[in-house]
Every structure is written in structure tokens, then in C-alpha cells.
């Protein structure tokens, strides 16, 4: 019997996947626990519509990410920090500080986990930081660290 899974089931399949399950397994386990529905014409058309909707949303999000990436490529983010005489920064500039500065100065909301920073910036000057905005969309932001 062909069924459409409503949830990820370990060893069986992933959500929205069409699998071949034995009749007893489907009727006695999957259907009563609401983990699957029968793969009839109505449910298959619902699944197809859902997948098309998800693909459209994903393409919209990717376009939005490309627009944000274009903005980020053309800007220089200035961050003021306390620094010593030889240009060493006390502490360092972390991805959290970069995300907060972007939000405060340019009203661009970027998750700090998406900022690719191996370690905190500890030198004054201009550094290039990669930000992964979406699958396949990576922006390069110039961060100018200024000592005060």
C-alpha cells in the first residue's frame, strides 16, 4: 500500500515522502497514530500543491537574500572599540557585535550564527567577513574596526 508520511519516522522515511508500506503496518500503526495518509489522488494533489507552495516561498526568500547580499557588499560597517597603543583590540569584535551593529545602524537583521567568523577580530582596520544569508547566497561585508 502506498502512503504519504506526515512526519519523519526513523528507519521508514521522511516527512512528505511517498513510501510502500505493508497493509498491516499502515492500517495498524501509521494510520491510527496519524503518521501517514493513504496515497490516493486527493492526497497526492494536496502534497503536490504543498511542495509547489514551499518551492515558491523558498525562491522568494532566496531573492530577498540576494537583495540583502547586494546591500551588504556595498557597505562598510564601522565598529568602535577600545584598543591599545599598538592597534590591539581589548577583547575583540564578535559575530554578535557585528549582528547588533547591522541591526542598529542599517536595520538589517542577520542571525549571528550565519556570520562566518573563525575567531573574534582583534586588530584595528578593515576586515572582510562572510555572511551566509541563504543556501548558495553568501555576502562579503567589510567591517572597519576603529579604536577609541
C-alpha positions in Angstrom: 0.0 0.0 0.0 1.4 3.4 -0.9 1.2 6.0 1.8 2.4 9.6 2.3 4.2 10.2 5.6 3.1 13.1 7.7 6.2 13.0 9.9 9.8 11.7 9.9 9.9 8.1 11.0 13.3 6.6 11.8 14.0 3.7 9.5 10.9 4.3 7.4 11.2 7.7 5.7 11.0 11.5 5.9 8.0 13.8 6.0 6.0 14.2 2.8 7.7 11.2 1.3 5.7 8.5 -0.6 6.6 5.0 0.6 5.4 1.5 0.1 4.2 0.1 3.4 2.6 -3.3 4.1 -1.1 -3.2 4.6 -1.0 -4.3 8.2 1.7 -1.8 9.2 -0.2 1.1 7.5 -3.6 0.2 9.0 -2.5 -0.8 12.4 0.4 1.6 13.1 0.7 4.5 10.7 -2.9 5.5 10.3 -4.1 5.2 14.0 -1.1 7.3 15.2 -1.7 9.8 12.4 1.8 9.4 11.0 0.6 8.8 7.4 -2.3 9.1 5.0 -3.2 6.9 2.1 -1.6 8.0 -1.2 -4.9 8.4 -3.2 -5.5 11.1 -5.9 -6.8 13.7 -3.5 -3.9 13.4 -1.0 -1.3 13.3 -3.8 -2.7 16.6 -5.3 -2.6 18.2 -1.8 1.1 17.0 -1.4 1.9 18.4 -4.9 0.3 21.8 -4.1 2.2 21.9 -0.7 5.5 21.2 -2.4 4.9 23.9 -5.1 4.0 26.4 -2.4 7.2 25.5 -0.4 9.3 25.9 -3.6 7.7 29.3 -4.3 8.4 30.5 -0.7 12.0 29.3 -1.0 12.5 31.2 -4.2 11.1 34.4 -2.7 13.4 34.0 0.3 16.4 33.5 -2.0 15.5 36.6 -3.9 15.2 38.6 -0.7 18.6 37.2 0.5 20.2 38.3 -2.8 18.9 41.8 -2.3 20.3 41.9 1.2 23.6 40.5 0.0 23.8 43.2 -2.7 23.3 45.9 0.1 25.9 44.3 2.3 28.5 44.1 -0.5 28.4 47.9 -1.0 28.6 49.0 2.7 31.3 49.3 5.3 30.2 48.7 8.8 32.1 50.8 11.4 32.5 49.4 14.9 34.2 51.5 17.6 36.1 49.5 20.3 38.7 50.2 23.0 42.2 49.5 21.7 45.8 49.7 22.9 48.6 51.8 21.5 49.9 49.1 19.2 46.5 48.6 17.5 45.4 45.6 19.6 41.7 45.5 20.4 40.8 44.7 24.0 38.6 41.6 23.9 37.7 41.5 20.2 34.8 42.1 17.9 32.5 39.0 17.8 29.8 38.0 15.4 27.2 39.0 17.9 28.5 42.6 17.9 28.6 42.7 14.1 24.9 41.4 14.0 23.9 44.0 16.6 25.6 46.9 14.7 24.0 45.9 11.4 20.6 45.9 13.1 21.2 49.2 14.9 22.8 51.2 12.0 21.2 49.8 8.9 18.1 47.9 10.2 19.3 44.7 8.6 18.5 41.6 10.7 21.1 38.9 10.4 21.5 35.9 12.7 24.8 35.9 14.4 25.3 32.2 13.6 25.2 33.0 9.9 28.2 35.3 10.2 31.3 33.2 9.3 33.9 34.4 11.8 36.5 31.9 12.8 37.6 34.0 15.8 36.9 37.5 17.1 38.5 40.4 15.2 41.4 41.6 17.3 43.1 44.1 15.0 42.1 47.6 14.0 41.4 48.3 10.4 39.2 46.8 7.7 38.3 43.1 7.7 36.2 41.2 5.3 33.5 38.9 6.9 31.4 36.3 5.1 27.7 36.1 5.9 25.7 33.1 4.7 22.3 34.6 4.2 20.7 31.6 2.4 21.6 28.4 0.6 24.1 29.5 -2.0 23.9 33.2 -1.1 27.0 34.5 0.6 27.7 38.2 1.2 31.0 39.7 1.9 30.8 42.6 4.4 33.6 44.9 5.2 33.9 45.7 8.9 36.0 48.7 9.8 37.2 48.4 13.4 38.1 51.8 14.8 39.9 52.3 18.1 38.8 54.9 20.7 
